[in-house]
Amino acid sequence: MDNPSDQPSLPRGKPAFVQDPHRVREVAERNLEAAIGREVRNFRRQQGMTVADLAAVTGLSIGMLSKIENGNTSPSLTTLQVLSHAFSVPVTSFFKSYEERREAQHVKAGEHIEIERRGTRAGHQYNLLGHIGSNSSGVVVEPYMITLTTESDTFPAFQHEGLELLFMLEGEVDYRHGDQVYALKPGDSLFFDADAPHGPEVLVKLPARYLSVIAYPQG
């Protein structure tokens, strides 16, 4: 097993993140502008157009299009009609993300769903804690509670798209990611690119239980 002192760790000090988790969005009018801007940008990118290309097709200035895409202005119905013709979509398409329902799931203790996930091995119990499919974020997140028992087999064989976070709750496991092995104890976490082979390699102390959260792009 690799020397833990050689393994990467979080940088010292408080890292600065762009997104403020406590930020509250502005009034509904601003939300609507932002929603329209997101859809305009999505349609433009789907059709392989630059802002300059779209300006040439619509007759709108690059500055105005940038303001629309960034949610900094309220486009008129005439402007939206011009954009809808350029993208060959209904005007109502620009309001889609604003009208979408924002879902939440509350799973009571003992009511989670035990599933057979792709790649599940004997003795590995996967409890799905919730699932929201298509959503405005463009990301799918799968939260699992995983339990390993004395019957569990060990293998460094998982490999899938996306990012994964493990948080150890009970027991001890030596967990492999690529060519590194991490000793996970209660309270430890491991955040990694799931495209590398990964999985529990040595079940040090059983039963072992950890939270696994996997995030990957929709579609």
C-alpha positions as CSV (number, residue, x, y, z in Angstrom):
1,M,0.0,0.0,0.0
2,D,1.3,3.5,-0.7
3,N,2.6,5.6,2.0
4,P,-0.2,7.9,3.3
5,S,2.2,10.8,3.6
6,D,2.8,10.7,-0.2
7,Q,-0.9,11.0,-1.0
8,P,-2.4,14.3,-2.1
9,S,-4.4,16.3,0.4
10,L,-6.4,19.5,0.5
11,P,-4.4,22.7,0.4
12,R,-3.9,24.5,3.7
13,G,-6.0,27.5,4.4
14,K,-9.5,28.3,3.2
15,P,-9.9,27.8,-0.6
16,A,-11.9,30.5,-2.4
17,F,-14.9,29.2,-4.4
18,V,-16.8,31.2,-7.0
19,Q,-20.3,29.9,-6.0
20,D,-21.8,31.3,-2.8
21,P,-23.9,28.4,-1.2
22,H,-25.9,31.0,0.8
23,R,-26.7,33.3,-2.1
24,V,-30.5,33.8,-2.7
25,R,-31.5,34.6,-6.3
26,E,-32.9,38.0,-7.0
27,V,-36.6,38.8,-7.8
28,A,-38.6,36.8,-10.2
29,E,-38.0,39.2,-13.1
30,R,-34.2,38.6,-12.8
31,N,-34.7,34.9,-12.6
32,L,-36.7,35.0,-15.8
33,E,-34.0,37.0,-17.6
34,A,-31.4,34.5,-16.5
35,A,-33.5,31.6,-17.6
36,I,-34.0,33.1,-21.1
37,G,-30.3,33.8,-21.3
38,R,-29.4,30.2,-20.5
39,E,-31.7,28.9,-23.1
40,V,-30.4,31.3,-25.8
41,R,-26.9,30.3,-25.0
42,N,-27.8,26.6,-25.0
43,F,-29.5,26.8,-28.4
44,R,-26.6,28.8,-29.9
45,R,-24.1,26.2,-28.7
46,Q,-26.2,23.3,-29.8
47,Q,-26.1,24.8,-33.4
48,G,-22.4,25.4,-33.3
49,M,-22.8,29.2,-33.5
50,T,-20.6,31.9,-32.0
51,V,-22.1,35.1,-30.7
52,A,-20.8,36.8,-33.8
53,D,-22.5,34.2,-36.0
54,L,-25.8,34.8,-34.2
55,A,-25.4,38.5,-34.6
56,A,-24.9,38.2,-38.3
57,V,-28.0,36.0,-38.7
58,T,-30.3,38.1,-36.5
59,G,-29.1,41.6,-37.0
60,L,-28.7,42.0,-33.3
61,S,-25.5,43.5,-31.9
62,I,-22.9,41.3,-30.2
63,G,-23.2,43.5,-27.1
64,M,-27.0,43.0,-27.0
65,L,-26.7,39.2,-27.4
66,S,-24.1,39.1,-24.6
67,K,-26.4,41.0,-22.3
68,I,-29.3,38.6,-23.1
69,E,-27.2,35.5,-22.6
70,N,-25.9,36.8,-19.3
71,G,-29.4,37.7,-18.0
72,N,-28.5,41.4,-17.9
73,T,-31.4,42.7,-20.0
74,S,-35.1,41.9,-20.7
75,P,-35.4,41.0,-24.4
76,S,-38.5,42.3,-26.1
77,L,-41.0,39.9,-27.7
78,T,-39.8,41.0,-31.1
79,T,-36.2,40.1,-30.2
80,L,-37.3,36.7,-28.9
81,Q,-39.2,36.1,-32.1
82,V,-36.1,37.0,-34.1
83,L,-34.1,34.5,-32.0
84,S,-36.7,31.8,-32.3
85,H,-36.6,32.1,-36.1
86,A,-32.8,31.9,-36.0
87,F,-32.9,28.7,-34.0
88,S,-36.0,27.3,-35.6
89,V,-37.7,26.8,-32.2
90,P,-40.9,28.2,-30.7
91,V,-40.7,31.4,-28.7
92,T,-42.0,29.4,-25.6
93,S,-38.7,27.4,-25.7
94,F,-36.9,30.3,-24.1
95,F,-39.1,30.1,-21.0
96,K,-38.6,26.3,-20.5
97,S,-36.1,26.3,-17.6
98,Y,-38.0,29.1,-15.8
99,E,-41.2,27.0,-15.8
100,E,-39.5,23.8,-14.7
101,R,-40.4,22.3,-11.4
102,R,-37.6,22.2,-8.8
103,E,-37.8,18.8,-7.2
104,A,-36.8,17.6,-3.8
105,Q,-36.9,14.1,-2.3
106,H,-37.2,13.2,1.4
107,V,-36.3,9.6,2.2
108,K,-37.2,8.6,5.7
109,A,-34.9,6.2,7.6
110,G,-35.5,2.7,6.5
111,E,-37.4,3.7,3.4
112,H,-34.5,3.8,0.9
113,I,-34.5,1.5,-2.1
114,E,-32.1,-1.4,-2.2
115,I,-31.0,-1.8,-5.8
116,E,-28.6,-3.8,-8.0
117,R,-26.4,-1.1,-9.5
118,R,-24.3,-1.9,-12.6
119,G,-21.1,-3.5,-11.4
120,T,-22.6,-4.5,-8.0
121,R,-20.8,-7.5,-6.5
122,A,-22.0,-10.2,-4.1
123,G,-22.3,-8.8,-0.5
124,H,-22.3,-5.2,-1.6
125,Q,-25.6,-3.6,-0.4
126,Y,-26.5,-0.5,-2.4
127,N,-29.3,1.7,-1.0
128,L,-30.4,4.5,-3.3
129,L,-31.2,7.6,-1.2
130,G,-32.9,9.6,-4.0
131,H,-33.0,10.3,-7.7
132,I,-33.9,13.4,-9.8
133,G,-33.6,12.8,-13.5
134,S,-33.8,15.5,-16.1
135,N,-33.3,18.9,-14.5
136,S,-32.1,22.4,-15.3
137,S,-28.6,21.9,-13.9
138,G,-27.6,19.5,-16.6
139,V,-26.2,17.1,-14.0
140,V,-27.5,13.8,-12.6
141,V,-26.5,13.0,-9.0
142,E,-26.9,9.5,-7.5
143,P,-26.5,9.2,-3.7
144,Y,-26.0,5.7,-2.3
145,M,-25.5,4.2,1.1
146,I,-23.1,1.3,0.6
147,T,-22.7,-1.5,3.2
148,L,-19.9,-4.1,3.0
149,T,-20.1,-7.2,5.1
150,T,-17.9,-10.3,5.8
151,E,-19.5,-11.8,2.6
152,S,-18.3,-8.9,0.4
153,D,-15.7,-9.6,-2.2
154,T,-13.0,-7.1,-2.9
155,F,-12.1,-5.7,-6.3
156,P,-10.6,-2.5,-7.9
157,A,-13.0,-2.8,-10.8
158,F,-15.5,0.1,-10.9
159,Q,-14.9,2.5,-13.7
160,H,-17.6,5.0,-15.0
161,E,-18.0,8.6,-16.0
162,G,-18.4,11.5,-13.6
163,L,-17.1,12.5,-10.2
164,E,-17.6,10.5,-7.0
165,L,-17.5,11.4,-3.3
166,L,-17.1,8.8,-0.6
167,F,-17.7,9.6,3.1
168,M,-16.8,6.8,5.5
169,L,-19.4,6.2,8.3
170,E,-18.4,2.9,9.9
171,G,-15.6,0.3,9.7
172,E,-12.3,0.7,7.8
173,V,-11.5,0.1,4.1
174,D,-8.4,0.4,2.0
175,Y,-9.9,1.9,-1.1
176,R,-8.0,2.0,-4.4
177,H,-8.2,4.8,-7.0
178,G,-6.0,4.3,-10.0
179,D,-2.5,3.5,-8.7
180,Q,-3.2,4.9,-5.2
181,V,-4.6,3.2,-2.1
182,Y,-6.3,5.2,0.6
183,A,-7.0,4.0,4.2
184,L,-10.6,5.2,4.9
185,K,-11.8,5.4,8.5
186,P,-15.0,6.9,9.9
187,G,-15.1,10.6,9.1
188,D,-12.7,10.3,6.2
189,S,-13.7,11.3,2.7
190,L,-12.4,10.6,-0.8
191,F,-13.3,12.7,-3.8
192,F,-12.2,11.5,-7.2
193,D,-12.6,11.3,-11.0
194,A,-14.6,8.0,-11.4
195,D,-13.2,7.3,-14.9
196,A,-10.1,5.7,-13.2
197,P,-10.5,2.1,-11.9
198,H,-11.6,2.3,-8.2
199,G,-13.1,0.2,-5.5
200,P,-12.5,-1.4,-2.0
201,E,-9.3,-3.4,-2.1
202,V,-8.9,-4.5,1.6
203,L,-11.8,-4.7,4.0
204,V,-9.9,-3.8,7.2
205,K,-12.7,-3.6,9.7
206,L,-16.2,-4.9,9.1
207,P,-19.0,-4.1,8.7
208,A,-18.1,-1.1,6.7
209,R,-20.6,1.5,5.6
210,Y,-20.0,4.7,3.6
211,L,-22.0,7.3,1.6
212,S,-21.2,7.4,-2.1
213,V,-22.4,10.4,-4.2
214,I,-21.8,10.1,-8.0
215,A,-22.4,13.1,-10.3
216,Y,-22.3,13.0,-14.1
217,P,-23.7,15.0,-17.1
218,Q,-27.2,14.3,-18.3
219,G,-27.5,12.2,-21.4
